[in-house]
Structures are given as C-alpha cells and as structure tokens.
Amino acid sequence: LGKEILDGSMPEEHDIIGKPQQEVTELLDALDLELQYVIAEEFSSDIPAGCVIRTEPGPKAALKTGDQVKLVISAGPEMKKMQNLVGLSVNAAIEILKADDFTNYEIEPVESDEPIDTVIEQSVAAKTEVDVNTKIILKVSKGKPVIISKMVTIPIPTAQELGEDGFLESDYTDESGNVVLNLQLKLDGEVVHTAEGL
C-alpha cells in the first residue's frame, strides 16, 4: 500500500513571522505532514536574528505530505563600518555611502569657513559599525555670507523718504546737513540695508 497523503495548511502569519526558527519548525512538525525544510538567511533590520522573515509557501497556504517548505531566517541587520567623510566633497561622500550600501542619508547645508560643498560633520562617527539602514546626516558647507559695508551721504529729504519705508535703522547728519547712511548688502542675496534708486 502507498503512503497515505494527508492535507493541511501553513499556520497563520502571526504564528510564524518574527518567531524563532525552532518554534516555527515545531509548529509545522505538529501537522504530521513530514515536511522537508529548506533554510535560507537574509539581513533584516526589523526581524531579530534567528527568527522567520517569511516562508514559501506563505501563511495559510495548502500543504500535502512531504511538501517542501522554505524558511527565510533573519541574520540580523547588515552592519558596516562608517568611513571618514569629513573634508570630502559632498558628491564624493555620497558615492562612498552608496558603495557601502548606506542609502538613507540627508544633506544639511550650514554656514562654514570651509569651501562650499565640503562635508564638515557626519552624524555617525568614522570606524563605527552601524546598520546600513541607519539615517546618516551630513552637514555640508554652504560657505559664509560676505557682507559689504559702505557709507553713503544723501540729502535729508531723501533720507526722510527712505525712513518712512523703514529702510533707515542707523544714520546721522554731517556738517552739511546731509544724512550719512550705513549701507550693507549680503552677497548671498539677503538685503540687510538698501537704498535702491539713489
């Protein structure tokens, strides 16, 4: 007589996903279907090492005696050593991050005396072993705004007109009765003081 073929089904998702490998195989063995197991490993930042990430066939799938069941087990997060990115150009730093499988990064421009687009700080220290899914923040120099300051002399009526528009914050009159205005302009485009049209 041939072996009796029994039917069954995979357990519910909450009974296998994220559960330790041994616990899942014991649960499947209890079906008494003489299942054949194939074990594979994958990195996972969400499922603890040694626990089931997924199965093939999946939860609630039909089973028969002697079927093969693949269990994909978590090897834990993929850890890699962070390189020193400080002093590099932002483009060079990004290429290094990508080559090391760090794809979750953010660029934060900050004022600095360092050349524009130079990495001046990284959120994860060099030589630190870290999960490749960790968010990496790079502070990158956007340079420092250069302020040009110039003293100009304008007649009192013009100064009064400008004053009504809120342009004059600091001024004084010279011996000729003219107003001396401190004119400042940020080179990055932000106007501090202006007297346009003079």
C-alpha positions as CSV (number, residue, x, y, z in Angstrom):
1,L,0.0,0.0,0.0
2,G,1.2,3.5,-0.8
3,K,1.8,6.1,1.9
4,E,-1.3,8.0,2.9
5,I,-1.2,11.6,1.7
6,L,-2.6,14.0,4.3
7,D,-3.7,17.6,3.7
8,G,-3.0,20.6,5.9
9,S,-2.1,24.2,5.7
10,M,0.5,26.7,6.8
11,P,-0.1,28.4,10.1
12,E,-1.4,32.0,10.4
13,E,1.1,34.8,9.7
14,H,1.2,35.9,13.4
15,D,2.2,32.4,14.3
16,I,5.3,32.2,12.1
17,I,6.6,35.7,11.0
18,G,9.0,37.1,13.6
19,K,9.0,33.8,15.5
20,P,12.2,31.8,16.3
21,Q,13.1,29.2,13.7
22,Q,12.8,26.3,16.2
23,E,9.4,27.4,17.3
24,V,8.1,27.5,13.7
25,T,9.5,24.1,12.7
26,E,8.0,22.6,15.8
27,L,4.7,24.1,14.9
28,L,4.9,22.7,11.3
29,D,6.1,19.3,12.6
30,A,2.9,19.1,14.7
31,L,1.0,19.0,11.4
32,D,2.4,15.5,10.9
33,L,3.0,16.0,7.2
34,E,6.7,15.0,7.1
35,L,7.6,18.4,5.6
36,Q,11.0,19.0,4.1
37,Y,12.7,22.2,5.2
38,V,15.0,24.5,3.2
39,I,16.7,27.2,5.3
40,A,17.9,30.5,3.9
41,E,19.2,33.6,5.6
42,E,18.7,37.3,4.8
43,F,19.7,40.5,6.6
44,S,16.9,42.3,8.3
45,S,16.7,45.4,10.4
46,D,13.1,44.6,11.5
47,I,13.2,40.9,12.4
48,P,15.5,39.7,15.2
49,A,18.3,37.3,14.2
50,G,17.3,33.7,14.2
51,C,13.6,34.5,13.6
52,V,11.5,33.9,10.5
53,I,11.2,36.7,7.9
54,R,8.9,34.8,5.5
55,T,8.0,31.3,4.4
56,E,7.5,29.7,1.0
57,P,4.6,28.8,0.7
58,G,3.2,31.6,2.7
59,P,0.8,31.7,5.7
60,K,-2.4,29.7,5.3
61,A,-1.2,28.0,2.1
62,A,-2.3,24.5,1.4
63,L,0.1,21.7,2.2
64,K,0.4,18.0,1.5
65,T,2.5,15.2,3.0
66,G,6.2,15.6,2.0
67,D,5.9,19.1,0.7
68,Q,9.0,21.4,0.8
69,V,8.8,24.5,3.0
70,K,11.4,27.2,2.7
71,L,12.1,29.2,5.8
72,V,13.9,32.5,5.3
73,I,15.6,33.3,8.6
74,S,16.9,36.7,9.7
75,A,20.6,37.2,10.0
76,G,20.0,40.4,11.9
77,P,20.8,43.9,10.4
78,E,23.6,44.2,7.9
79,M,26.4,46.1,9.8
80,K,29.1,48.0,8.0
81,K,31.9,50.3,9.2
82,M,31.3,54.0,8.6
83,Q,34.2,55.7,6.7
84,N,35.5,59.2,7.5
85,L,33.7,61.6,5.2
86,V,34.7,64.9,6.8
87,G,36.7,67.1,4.4
88,L,35.4,65.4,1.3
89,S,33.2,67.0,-1.3
90,V,29.5,66.1,-0.8
91,N,29.4,64.2,-4.1
92,A,32.4,62.1,-3.1
93,A,30.9,61.4,0.3
94,I,27.6,60.3,-1.3
95,E,29.4,57.9,-3.6
96,I,31.2,56.3,-0.7
97,L,27.9,56.0,1.2
98,K,26.2,54.3,-1.7
99,A,29.2,52.0,-2.3
100,D,28.9,50.8,1.3
101,D,25.1,50.3,1.0
102,F,24.2,53.4,3.1
103,T,21.2,54.8,1.1
104,N,19.4,56.6,3.9
105,Y,21.2,59.9,4.1
106,E,20.3,63.6,4.4
107,I,22.3,66.6,3.5
108,E,22.2,69.6,5.8
109,P,23.7,72.9,4.5
110,V,25.4,75.0,7.1
111,E,27.4,78.2,7.2
112,S,31.1,77.5,7.4
113,D,34.5,78.9,6.6
114,E,35.2,75.6,4.7
115,P,34.9,75.6,0.9
116,I,31.3,75.3,-0.4
117,D,30.0,71.7,-0.7
118,T,32.6,70.3,1.7
119,V,31.4,67.8,4.4
120,I,32.2,69.3,7.8
121,E,30.4,66.9,10.1
122,Q,28.8,63.4,9.9
123,S,26.2,62.1,12.3
124,V,27.9,58.7,12.6
125,A,31.5,58.7,13.7
126,A,34.1,57.2,11.4
127,K,35.0,53.5,12.1
128,T,31.7,52.9,13.9
129,E,29.9,49.6,13.0
130,V,26.3,50.6,12.1
131,D,23.2,49.1,10.5
132,V,23.2,50.1,6.8
133,N,19.6,51.4,7.2
134,T,20.7,53.9,9.8
135,K,19.9,57.5,8.7
136,I,23.2,59.4,8.1
137,I,23.2,63.2,8.3
138,L,26.0,65.1,6.6
139,K,26.5,68.7,7.4
140,V,27.8,70.4,4.3
141,S,29.4,73.9,4.0
142,K,27.4,76.5,2.1
143,G,30.1,79.0,2.7
144,K,29.8,82.1,4.7
145,P,27.8,85.2,3.6
146,V,30.1,88.1,2.8
147,I,28.9,91.5,4.0
148,I,29.9,94.6,2.1
149,S,29.5,97.8,4.2
150,K,29.6,101.2,2.6
151,M,29.0,104.7,4.0
152,V,27.0,106.9,1.7
153,T,25.8,110.5,2.1
154,I,22.3,111.5,1.0
155,P,20.2,114.7,1.4
156,I,17.9,115.0,4.3
157,P,14.6,114.9,2.2
158,T,15.7,111.7,0.6
159,A,16.7,110.2,3.9
160,Q,13.3,111.1,5.4
161,E,11.5,109.4,2.4
162,L,13.6,106.3,2.9
163,G,12.9,106.4,6.6
164,E,9.2,106.3,6.1
165,D,9.7,103.0,4.2
166,G,11.6,101.5,7.1
167,F,15.0,101.4,5.4
168,L,16.9,103.6,7.8
169,E,17.9,102.0,11.1
170,S,21.1,103.9,11.9
171,D,22.0,107.3,10.5
172,Y,23.4,110.7,11.4
173,T,23.8,114.1,9.8
174,D,27.1,115.5,8.7
175,E,28.2,119.2,9.0
176,S,26.5,120.0,5.7
177,G,23.1,118.8,7.0
178,N,23.1,115.6,4.9
179,V,22.3,112.2,6.3
180,V,25.0,109.5,6.4
181,L,23.6,106.1,5.8
182,N,25.3,102.8,6.6
183,L,24.5,100.7,3.5
184,Q,25.0,96.9,3.9
185,L,24.3,94.1,1.5
186,K,24.7,90.4,2.0
187,L,26.2,88.7,-1.1
188,D,24.0,85.6,-0.7
189,G,21.1,87.7,-1.7
190,E,19.6,88.7,1.7
191,V,19.4,92.5,1.9
192,V,20.2,94.0,5.3
193,H,20.1,97.7,4.4
194,T,19.3,99.1,1.0
195,A,18.8,102.5,-0.6
196,E,17.7,101.4,-4.1
197,G,17.4,104.2,-6.7
198,L,19.9,106.6,-5.2
